[in-house]
Amino acid sequence: MQTNLTEKARKLPRAEEAESILRSCVHCGFCNATCPTYQLLGDERDGPRGRIYLIKAFLEGEATTRETQLHLDQCLSCRNCETTCPSGVKYHNLLDIGREAMASEIERPLQQRMLRSALRHVVPNPVIFNPLLKAGQAVRTFMPAAVKDKIPAKLAPGKPRPAPRHARHVLILEGCAQQGLSPNTNAATARVLDRLGISIKPISEAGCCGAVDYHLDAQQAGLDRARRNIDAWWPAVENGAEAIIQTASGCGAFVKEYAHLLRDDPAYAEKARKISALALDLVEVLEKEDLQPLQVKATQTLAFHCPCTLQHAQKLGGRVEPILRKLGFSLTPVADAHLCCGSAGSYSITQPVLAKQLRDNKLNALEAGKPDTIVTANIGCQTHLGSANRTPVRHWIEVVEDAIN
């Protein structure tokens, strides 16, 4: 694809990267075949190829409106298109560049600005988010359906975590919203790893990965969170921590991007490369271990929902299922497993109509085999799918931990 960026666009911090990505696209359209929003809306501008053209037109100086921005907003950033693309187009990076550049020139409606600001200031901060979540649960019955769906009726408390006692030790990203929405996920992880001779060393100073800010028009704030996490983890990394485990695949995908996003930061580039190299999804740890000490007694039939951030961003699709089968769980087949459930970070809140359609389609596919439980690997997907109050939805490590003898 030929490009002719304006002088103004060439002054953008990532202009060279944007031009390189644009030129790698051969506009074949294979990406549209697996794009969830294109399948729903049937509009070229709501598929990856169309969005690439919109970003290209903007960077080349064509008039851009709020309608153009809306087509970018309606992208899930699921990266399914990257899995499909024969040319290896780094679409998500181009989308980040286009969204940031467009946000500086096009003012969103007041309601959207307020919503995005509220999400950025509440969700990444457990001190604010957790009390608000509990308050919301107390009055959930009286809330409008659109708000009520976002608040789980019940939350499983976190079980006690074992004290660190093994020579092998890892770090774990506690995350932000997951601490309130699913406090037992990391507790179950700690208990499983303890059985396998691995201790989790807590680092309380590490918080939100930065993705919430980064994808809601505040990229520099997101990168500042990344730097704070690097600073928090660094002493333990220097003392031999063998990995930084992520139990939320959305967070894991973003931490693995630290190296790319901070590559031009002289103070953090090298540290970011080390942190991204150490960042592992939980499945990458367990698939290398002898799981016999767990002595799992599996009785449930499960449907596994593979989050987009696990299969398309981290390229770890098909890795959790063998572990579950090895442990004795029965897994049902899931049609169109490559398609997004509609969670996509804050997307289910900023684009509720599309998100609900995608959720219901995904649940129909997951429930076709009549599983006892749906399991997943990302708190956003877990909460979004669970909001329909149909089949129970849990993180897969919790189901494993429950089955340990």
PLY file of the C-alpha trace (Angstrom):
ply
format ascii 1.0
element vertex 405
property float x
property float y
property float z
element edge 404
property int vertex1
property int vertex2
end_header
0.00 0.00 0.00
1.49 3.36 -1.03
1.48 6.16 1.52
1.74 9.95 1.41
1.65 11.15 5.00
1.31 14.86 5.69
4.15 16.79 7.28
2.05 17.03 10.44
1.55 13.26 10.54
5.27 12.68 10.00
5.94 14.53 13.24
3.92 12.02 15.29
6.11 9.98 17.67
5.25 6.71 15.90
4.88 8.03 12.34
7.57 5.78 10.92
5.98 2.73 12.51
2.54 3.71 11.17
3.88 4.12 7.65
5.65 0.77 7.80
2.46 -1.00 8.93
0.36 0.71 6.27
2.80 -0.33 3.56
2.71 -3.96 4.73
-1.03 -4.24 4.03
-1.91 -5.66 0.59
-5.65 -4.91 1.12
-6.61 -8.55 0.40
-9.57 -8.48 2.79
-8.91 -11.89 4.38
-9.10 -10.09 7.74
-12.77 -9.23 7.26
-13.67 -12.92 7.17
-12.74 -13.32 10.85
-13.57 -9.84 12.17
-16.42 -10.00 14.72
-17.67 -6.45 14.13
-17.61 -6.82 10.35
-19.64 -10.01 10.69
-22.23 -8.18 12.80
-22.40 -4.89 10.91
-21.40 -5.78 7.35
-19.79 -2.36 6.89
-16.34 -2.21 5.29
-15.43 0.58 7.68
-16.12 -1.77 10.61
-13.60 -4.34 9.43
-9.79 -4.19 9.71
-9.17 -3.33 6.05
-11.63 -0.47 6.18
-10.23 0.85 9.44
-6.72 0.73 7.98
-7.95 2.88 5.09
-9.61 5.32 7.51
-6.36 5.71 9.48
-4.38 6.09 6.27
-6.76 8.79 5.02
-6.49 10.65 8.32
-2.67 10.55 8.30
-2.69 11.74 4.69
-4.74 14.80 5.59
-8.25 13.89 4.53
-11.11 15.40 6.51
-11.99 13.22 9.49
-15.19 13.32 11.53
-16.58 11.82 14.71
-18.13 9.13 12.51
-14.66 8.03 11.45
-13.58 7.87 15.07
-16.65 5.80 15.91
-15.61 3.12 13.43
-12.26 2.88 15.24
-14.00 2.85 18.63
-16.15 -0.08 17.51
-13.05 -2.20 16.96
-12.61 -4.75 19.75
-8.81 -4.87 19.40
-9.28 -8.65 19.48
-6.45 -9.11 16.93
-8.27 -11.94 15.20
-7.34 -10.18 11.97
-3.64 -10.52 12.82
-4.03 -14.27 13.16
-5.73 -14.35 9.74
-3.51 -11.85 7.90
-1.11 -13.51 5.40
1.08 -10.37 5.33
1.69 -10.10 9.07
0.16 -6.62 9.40
0.56 -5.34 12.98
-2.93 -3.94 12.99
-3.24 -3.33 16.73
-0.21 -1.04 16.73
-1.60 0.97 13.83
-4.96 1.19 15.59
-3.27 2.53 18.75
-1.43 5.15 16.70
-4.55 6.16 14.77
-6.76 6.35 17.85
-4.29 8.52 19.76
-3.73 10.89 16.84
-7.44 11.17 16.12
-8.34 11.75 19.79
-6.10 14.82 19.83
-8.10 16.41 17.01
-11.67 15.18 17.47
-13.49 15.85 20.71
-15.74 13.05 21.87
-19.27 13.78 23.11
-19.35 14.88 26.76
-21.03 11.67 27.91
-18.31 9.55 26.30
-15.55 11.69 27.80
-17.06 11.39 31.26
-17.51 7.63 30.93
-13.95 7.06 29.77
-12.56 9.29 32.51
-14.60 7.46 35.16
-13.39 4.07 33.92
-9.78 5.25 33.95
-9.96 6.60 37.49
-12.06 3.85 39.07
-11.27 0.47 37.47
-7.44 0.51 37.90
-7.70 1.58 41.54
-8.81 -1.24 43.92
-9.07 1.24 46.81
-11.92 2.93 44.91
-13.21 0.07 42.77
-13.69 -2.57 45.47
-15.86 -0.47 47.84
-17.93 0.76 44.89
-18.40 -2.85 43.77
-19.64 -3.88 47.21
-21.95 -0.87 47.38
-23.29 -1.74 43.94
-24.00 -5.29 45.05
-25.97 -4.01 48.02
-28.35 -2.03 45.79
-28.06 -4.20 42.68
-31.74 -5.19 42.73
-32.84 -1.59 42.25
-30.44 -0.71 39.46
-31.30 -0.38 35.73
-30.66 -3.59 33.78
-27.75 -2.07 31.84
-25.89 -1.32 35.09
-27.12 -4.36 36.98
-25.57 -6.71 34.41
-22.11 -5.30 35.12
-22.27 -6.13 38.83
-21.98 -9.82 39.78
-24.71 -10.97 42.16
-22.23 -13.12 44.10
-18.46 -13.13 44.44
-16.43 -16.10 45.64
-14.05 -14.96 48.40
-10.36 -15.65 48.04
-9.09 -18.69 49.90
-6.02 -18.38 52.14
-2.72 -18.27 50.29
0.24 -20.38 51.41
3.23 -18.50 52.74
6.30 -18.49 50.44
8.42 -21.52 51.37
10.07 -22.88 48.22
13.42 -22.08 46.63
11.66 -21.64 43.30
9.70 -18.42 43.33
7.75 -16.32 40.87
6.00 -12.98 40.90
2.36 -12.46 40.00
0.45 -9.48 38.70
-2.35 -8.93 41.19
-4.13 -6.72 38.69
-6.82 -4.17 39.44
-10.43 -5.14 38.77
-9.67 -8.84 39.25
-8.89 -8.24 42.92
-12.51 -7.27 43.48
-14.33 -9.30 40.81
-12.51 -12.62 41.30
-10.26 -12.49 44.38
-9.89 -16.26 44.44
-8.19 -16.51 41.03
-4.71 -15.58 42.21
-5.28 -17.36 45.53
-6.09 -20.58 43.65
-3.00 -20.04 41.52
-0.83 -19.69 44.62
-2.27 -22.89 46.11
-1.75 -24.89 42.91
1.81 -23.66 42.42
2.63 -24.36 46.08
1.69 -28.01 45.48
4.16 -28.00 42.59
7.01 -26.56 44.66
6.76 -22.98 43.45
6.10 -20.01 45.74
4.56 -16.70 44.76
6.39 -13.68 46.13
3.89 -10.85 46.64
4.78 -7.41 45.30
2.03 -5.11 46.51
3.47 -2.03 44.77
2.72 -3.50 41.33
-0.79 -2.59 40.27
-2.81 -2.15 37.09
-0.85 -3.22 34.01
-1.72 0.07 32.26
-4.03 -1.28 29.58
-7.14 0.53 30.87
-5.52 3.95 30.53
-3.71 3.09 27.33
-6.84 2.04 25.48
-9.00 4.90 26.76
-7.22 7.90 25.23
-4.52 8.14 27.90
-1.55 6.30 26.46
1.08 8.18 28.46
-0.76 7.41 31.71
-0.79 3.75 30.70
2.95 3.80 30.04
3.55 5.48 33.40
1.76 2.56 35.07
4.00 0.20 33.13
7.08 2.03 34.42
5.81 1.84 38.02
5.28 -1.92 37.69
8.77 -2.36 36.28
10.20 -0.43 39.23
8.17 -2.53 41.67
9.24 -5.86 40.16
12.84 -5.03 39.41
14.46 -5.82 42.80
12.79 -9.25 42.85
13.82 -9.86 39.24
17.42 -9.10 40.17
17.08 -11.56 43.07
16.16 -14.45 40.81
12.40 -14.50 40.28
11.99 -16.93 37.42
8.77 -15.49 35.95
6.05 -12.88 36.30
2.81 -14.80 36.08
-0.36 -13.33 34.61
-3.71 -14.96 35.35
-5.61 -12.39 33.29
-4.61 -12.86 29.66
-5.55 -9.25 28.83
-3.02 -7.99 31.36
-0.49 -10.56 30.19
-0.78 -9.42 26.58
-0.13 -5.83 27.63
2.83 -6.64 29.90
4.38 -8.57 27.04
4.05 -5.36 24.99
6.10 -3.32 27.48
9.26 -4.04 25.49
7.76 -2.62 22.30
5.96 0.31 23.88
8.99 1.47 25.90
11.66 0.62 23.35
12.59 4.29 22.87
12.70 5.14 26.58
16.41 5.24 27.51
15.68 4.72 31.20
13.33 1.76 30.77
13.93 0.10 27.40
16.31 -2.59 28.67
14.29 -3.27 31.82
11.08 -3.45 29.79
12.64 -6.09 27.52
13.56 -8.17 30.57
10.10 -7.80 32.13
8.32 -8.74 28.90
10.57 -11.78 28.52
9.73 -12.92 32.07
5.98 -12.33 31.67
4.21 -15.67 31.29
0.58 -16.64 31.21
-0.21 -19.26 33.83
-0.59 -21.93 31.15
3.02 -21.38 30.05
4.15 -22.32 33.55
1.90 -25.30 34.22
2.42 -26.99 30.86
6.10 -27.46 31.74
5.47 -28.95 35.19
4.77 -32.49 36.37
1.14 -32.19 37.47
1.00 -35.51 39.32
1.45 -33.89 42.77
-1.87 -32.11 42.29
-3.77 -35.42 42.51
-6.76 -33.90 40.78
-10.06 -35.73 40.89
-11.97 -34.21 37.97
-15.72 -34.75 37.70
-16.93 -31.75 35.70
-17.59 -31.27 32.01
-16.17 -27.94 30.91
-16.38 -25.61 27.92
-13.22 -23.57 27.55
-13.51 -20.02 26.24
-10.12 -18.98 24.91
-9.84 -15.19 25.27
-8.68 -13.19 22.26
-5.76 -11.90 24.31
-4.64 -15.49 24.86
-5.09 -16.90 21.36
-4.54 -13.89 19.08
-2.32 -11.55 21.11
-0.17 -14.08 23.00
-0.52 -16.88 20.41
-1.34 -19.42 23.14
-4.55 -20.80 21.69
-5.03 -24.53 22.26
-2.62 -24.67 25.21
-5.01 -24.72 28.18
-7.25 -27.50 26.88
-4.55 -30.24 26.90
-3.78 -29.45 30.56
-7.45 -29.73 31.52
-7.81 -33.02 29.63
-4.59 -34.35 31.18
-6.05 -33.63 34.60
-9.16 -35.62 33.73
-11.73 -32.98 32.81
-14.11 -33.56 29.91
-14.21 -30.70 27.42
-17.04 -29.96 25.04
-16.35 -28.70 21.48
-16.90 -24.98 20.92
-17.85 -23.68 17.48
-16.22 -20.47 16.19
-13.84 -20.46 19.14
-11.74 -17.80 17.41
-14.46 -15.13 17.75
-14.48 -12.51 20.52
-17.01 -12.66 23.36
-17.42 -8.87 23.34
-15.67 -8.10 26.61
-12.48 -6.56 25.18
-11.43 -4.64 28.28
-13.78 -1.69 28.69
-15.53 -2.35 25.36
-18.52 -4.03 27.02
-19.17 -0.71 28.79
-18.32 1.74 26.01
-20.04 -0.31 23.26
-22.77 -2.22 25.16
-25.05 -3.05 22.21
-22.38 -4.78 20.12
-20.86 -6.36 23.21
-24.16 -7.95 24.22
-24.70 -9.40 20.74
-21.23 -10.92 20.75
-21.68 -12.24 24.30
-24.94 -13.99 23.50
-23.50 -15.53 20.32
-20.48 -16.77 22.26
-22.61 -18.23 25.05
-24.74 -20.10 22.54
-21.59 -21.70 21.14
-20.13 -22.46 24.57
-23.37 -23.97 25.90
-24.07 -26.15 22.87
-22.30 -29.12 24.49
-24.16 -28.61 27.80
-21.10 -28.09 30.05
-21.38 -27.91 33.82
-19.13 -24.84 33.85
-17.59 -22.45 31.35
-13.95 -21.71 32.11
-11.78 -18.96 30.72
-8.44 -17.23 31.29
-9.31 -13.55 31.55
-11.27 -11.63 34.15
-12.95 -9.40 31.57
-14.32 -12.37 29.62
-15.28 -14.12 32.85
-17.31 -11.15 34.09
-18.86 -10.36 30.71
-19.97 -13.93 29.98
-21.15 -14.33 33.57
-23.30 -11.20 33.31
-25.90 -13.17 31.35
-26.53 -15.35 34.44
-26.69 -18.56 32.42
-24.02 -21.25 32.82
-21.50 -20.54 35.64
-18.27 -18.93 34.39
-14.98 -19.24 36.28
-11.24 -18.99 35.74
-9.92 -22.42 34.78
-7.35 -22.49 37.60
-10.13 -22.21 40.20
-11.81 -25.35 38.84
-8.48 -27.17 38.92
-7.78 -26.07 42.50
-11.25 -27.16 43.62
-10.56 -30.66 42.26
-7.25 -31.18 44.10
-7.41 -34.03 46.62
0 1
1 2
2 3
3 4
4 5
5 6
6 7
7 8
8 9
9 10
10 11
11 12
12 13
13 14
14 15
15 16
16 17
17 18
18 19
19 20
20 21
21 22
22 23
23 24
24 25
25 26
26 27
27 28
28 29
29 30
30 31
31 32
32 33
33 34
34 35
35 36
36 37
37 38
38 39
39 40
40 41
41 42
42 43
43 44
44 45
45 46
46 47
47 48
48 49
49 50
50 51
51 52
52 53
53 54
54 55
55 56
56 57
57 58
58 59
59 60
60 61
61 62
62 63
63 64
64 65
65 66
66 67
67 68
68 69
69 70
70 71
71 72
72 73
73 74
74 75
75 76
76 77
77 78
78 79
79 80
80 81
81 82
82 83
83 84
84 85
85 86
86 87
87 88
88 89
89 90
90 91
91 92
92 93
93 94
94 95
95 96
96 97
97 98
98 99
99 100
100 101
101 102
102 103
103 104
104 105
105 106
106 107
107 108
108 109
109 110
110 111
111 112
112 113
113 114
114 115
115 116
116 117
117 118
118 119
119 120
120 121
121 122
122 123
123 124
124 125
125 126
126 127
127 128
128 129
129 130
130 131
131 132
132 133
133 134
134 135
135 136
136 137
137 138
138 139
139 140
140 141
141 142
142 143
143 144
144 145
145 146
146 147
147 148
148 149
149 150
150 151
151 152
152 153
153 154
154 155
155 156
156 157
157 158
158 159
159 160
160 161
161 162
162 163
163 164
164 165
165 166
166 167
167 168
168 169
169 170
170 171
171 172
172 173
173 174
174 175
175 176
176 177
177 178
178 179
179 180
180 181
181 182
182 183
183 184
184 185
185 186
186 187
187 188
188 189
189 190
190 191
191 192
192 193
193 194
194 195
195 196
196 197
197 198
198 199
199 200
200 201
201 202
202 203
203 204
204 205
205 206
206 207
207 208
208 209
209 210
210 211
211 212
212 213
213 214
214 215
215 216
216 217
217 218
218 219
219 220
220 221
221 222
222 223
223 224
224 225
225 226
226 227
227 228
228 229
229 230
230 231
231 232
232 233
233 234
234 235
235 236
236 237
237 238
238 239
239 240
240 241
241 242
242 243
243 244
244 245
245 246
246 247
247 248
248 249
249 250
250 251
251 252
252 253
253 254
254 255
255 256
256 257
257 258
258 259
259 260
260 261
261 262
262 263
263 264
264 265
265 266
266 267
267 268
268 269
269 270
270 271
271 272
272 273
273 274
274 275
275 276
276 277
277 278
278 279
279 280
280 281
281 282
282 283
283 284
284 285
285 286
286 287
287 288
288 289
289 290
290 291
291 292
292 293
293 294
294 295
295 296
296 297
297 298
298 299
299 300
300 301
301 302
302 303
303 304
304 305
305 306
306 307
307 308
308 309
309 310
310 311
311 312
312 313
313 314
314 315
315 316
316 317
317 318
318 319
319 320
320 321
321 322
322 323
323 324
324 325
325 326
326 327
327 328
328 329
329 330
330 331
331 332
332 333
333 334
334 335
335 336
336 337
337 338
338 339
339 340
340 341
341 342
342 343
343 344
344 345
345 346
346 347
347 348
348 349
349 350
350 351
351 352
352 353
353 354
354 355
355 356
356 357
357 358
358 359
359 360
360 361
361 362
362 363
363 364
364 365
365 366
366 367
367 368
368 369
369 370
370 371
371 372
372 373
373 374
374 375
375 376
376 377
377 378
378 379
379 380
380 381
381 382
382 383
383 384
384 385
385 386
386 387
387 388
388 389
389 390
390 391
391 392
392 393
393 394
394 395
395 396
396 397
397 398
398 399
399 400
400 401
401 402
402 403
403 404
